Amino acid sequence: MEQMYCYKCTKCGKLHHPHYVVCQNPDCDGREFEKLPLEGKCKLLTWTRVYNLPEGYMKPWLNFGIVQFENGVKASGQIDFDDIENGMELVSTVGVVKEGIGSDHYGFIFRKA
Ligand SMILES: [Zn+2]
């Protein structure tokens, strides 16, 4: 089972996603991070629908959104349904986000809560 993570600075506690080399807190220079699962409930901040997908996709469009998790971390991923509204509650899952030619990639897929 694939899993997505956020990274907690061991010096100041700031959460990051994706992973950074140096803490993004301007008052901190931490370089060590604790890896924590990033999953569960989240809220949709904004989204877009992308047409003209690269060759190999078997869909006319894909929906992409940016969500905020309950711990404050923001992340982007696909949305697996079409009646989307900003601010709605979602649940994150992890799955193959590229269905086209080449290797599979794992990423967030957001579903209705
Ligand atoms: Zn820090």
Residues whose N, C-alpha, C, O or C-beta is under 5 A from the ligand:
A	BS01	ZN	C9 K11 C12 G13 K14 C23 N25 C28 G30
